[in-house]
């Protein structure tokens, strides 16, 4: 895949809290190209599964004043598609592995989680929903109801999430990177999925 510059495995991911795999993506691409590249990579990782997309204001690479309006626009877009979602205001833990990646401490912000069936993910509308500024994608192991999965996600501690999903991808295309958390796949599996 030409758009991925590097795929690297973090051997100490279970102890350091970072992603198991890190993708570095083409820095020279335009914002639109980055969104398309990201969608293509995520689509390969998701395969035929359903997915939960989580937009967490504290993880958006945006100034604080722009986060709420960006989140509300996202909610309007998912409402227009008729997707099941949950919103909450949460205080993110200072021990969050992703907050640590961004050098942030305890933050209160809006979190929106949306259940996306594979037939919707595979449609043309999804490219618009992909967040340029950062989002998490939880690839579901077994098909079940959307509301049930959204409620289950809210109950799972961040440290335990990787046990409940095939993989979790944190896509930060504005930073030209994607982190992948998984216990189900080895490096050779990820390379095969992405066509290396």
URBEL-V379642 format. One record per residue. N is the residue number from 1. SS is DSSP state (h for helix, s for strand, l for the rest). PSI is psi in whole degrees, 0 to 359 (999 if undefined). NEAR is the number of other C-alpha atoms within 10 Angstrom. Layout:
[[N & SS & PSI & NEAR] [N & SS & PSI & NEAR]]
This chain:
[[1 & l & 119 & 10] [2 & l & 333 & 9] [3 & l & 339 & 18] [4 & s & 119 & 18] [5 & s & 319 & 13] [6 & s & 139 & 12] [7 & s & 120 & 17] [8 & s & 140 & 12] [9 & s & 135 & 15] [10 & l & 103 & 12] [11 & l & 337 & 12] [12 & l & 26 & 11] [13 & h & 327 & 14] [14 & h & 334 & 13] [15 & h & 330 & 7] [16 & h & 352 & 11] [17 & l & 357 & 16] [18 & l & 174 & 20] [19 & l & 153 & 23] [20 & l & 321 & 21] [21 & s & 145 & 20] [22 & s & 124 & 19] [23 & s & 133 & 19] [24 & s & 129 & 17] [25 & s & 155 & 22] [26 & l & 116 & 18] [27 & l & 340 & 16] [28 & l & 350 & 10] [29 & l & 153 & 13] [30 & l & 168 & 10] [31 & h & 317 & 13] [32 & h & 318 & 11] [33 & h & 321 & 13] [34 & h & 319 & 20] [35 & h & 316 & 20] [36 & h & 316 & 15] [37 & h & 315 & 20] [38 & h & 315 & 25] [39 & h & 318 & 21] [40 & h & 315 & 15] [41 & h & 312 & 20] [42 & h & 320 & 20] [43 & h & 321 & 17] [44 & h & 320 & 15] [45 & h & 325 & 20] [46 & h & 324 & 23] [47 & l & 233 & 14] [48 & l & 10 & 15] [49 & l & 164 & 19] [50 & l & 164 & 22] [51 & s & 150 & 27] [52 & s & 127 & 22] [53 & s & 130 & 24] [54 & s & 125 & 23] [55 & s & 113 & 25] [56 & s & 115 & 23] [57 & h & 326 & 26] [58 & h & 342 & 25] [59 & h & 357 & 23] [60 & l & 135 & 21] [61 & l & 64 & 18] [62 & l & 156 & 15] [63 & l & 146 & 9] [64 & h & 323 & 12] [65 & h & 337 & 8] [66 & h & 347 & 12] [67 & h & 314 & 19] [68 & h & 315 & 15] [69 & h & 323 & 11] [70 & h & 317 & 16] [71 & h & 317 & 21] [72 & h & 323 & 12] [73 & h & 320 & 12] [74 & h & 316 & 18] [75 & h & 317 & 20] [76 & h & 322 & 11] [77 & h & 319 & 16] [78 & h & 328 & 18] [79 & h & 318 & 13] [80 & h & 330 & 9] [81 & l & 354 & 12] [82 & l & 27 & 9] [83 & l & 150 & 15] [84 & l & 135 & 17] [85 & s & 166 & 20] [86 & s & 140 & 15] [87 & s & 147 & 16] [88 & s & 157 & 12] [89 & s & 126 & 12] [90 & s & 157 & 14] [91 & s & 114 & 13] [92 & s & 138 & 21] [93 & l & 140 & 16] [94 & l & 346 & 14] [95 & l & 1 & 14] [96 & l & 129 & 16] [97 & h & 324 & 16] [98 & h & 323 & 21] [99 & h & 321 & 17] [100 & h & 322 & 15] [101 & h & 323 & 12] [102 & l & 0 & 12] [103 & l & 25 & 9] [104 & l & 158 & 16] [105 & l & 202 & 14] [106 & l & 126 & 14] [107 & s & 137 & 15] [108 & s & 131 & 14] [109 & s & 173 & 18] [110 & s & 138 & 19] [111 & s & 129 & 19] [112 & s & 125 & 20] [113 & s & 130 & 25] [114 & s & 133 & 23] [115 & s & 125 & 26] [116 & s & 107 & 22] [117 & l & 151 & 20] [118 & h & 324 & 16] [119 & h & 333 & 10] [120 & h & 316 & 15] [121 & h & 319 & 22] [122 & l & 352 & 16] [123 & l & 171 & 9] [124 & l & 340 & 8] [125 & l & 336 & 13] [126 & h & 329 & 15] [127 & h & 326 & 16] [128 & h & 326 & 13] [129 & h & 337 & 16] [130 & l & 130 & 20] [131 & l & 123 & 23] [132 & l & 334 & 20] [133 & l & 4 & 18] [134 & l & 130 & 23] [135 & s & 156 & 23] [136 & s & 143 & 23] [137 & s & 118 & 23] [138 & s & 110 & 25] [139 & s & 120 & 25] [140 & s & 135 & 21] [141 & l & 314 & 14] [142 & l & 143 & 11] [143 & l & 135 & 12] [144 & l & 177 & 11] [145 & l & 146 & 11] [146 & h & 311 & 19] [147 & h & 321 & 14] [148 & h & 315 & 10] [149 & h & 321 & 17] [150 & h & 318 & 21] [151 & h & 322 & 13] [152 & h & 316 & 11] [153 & h & 320 & 18] [154 & h & 334 & 12] [155 & h & 344 & 9] [156 & l & 131 & 13] [157 & l & 148 & 9] [158 & h & 319 & 14] [159 & h & 337 & 12] [160 & h & 353 & 9] [161 & h & 322 & 17] [162 & h & 338 & 19] [163 & h & 341 & 13] [164 & h & 354 & 18] [165 & s & 156 & 20] [166 & s & 313 & 20] [167 & s & 161 & 23] [168 & s & 124 & 25] [169 & s & 130 & 22] [170 & s & 112 & 23] [171 & s & 117 & 25] [172 & s & 72 & 21] [173 & h & 336 & 24] [174 & h & 339 & 17] [175 & h & 6 & 14] [176 & l & 37 & 19] [177 & s & 156 & 21] [178 & s & 130 & 23] [179 & s & 141 & 21] [180 & s & 124 & 21] [181 & s & 125 & 24] [182 & l & 146 & 20] [183 & l & 349 & 14] [184 & l & 342 & 12] [185 & l & 143 & 14] [186 & l & 172 & 13] [187 & h & 317 & 13] [188 & h & 326 & 10] [189 & h & 315 & 11] [190 & h & 317 & 16] [191 & h & 318 & 13] [192 & h & 317 & 11] [193 & h & 320 & 16] [194 & h & 355 & 16] [195 & l & 34 & 10] [196 & l & 999 & 11]]
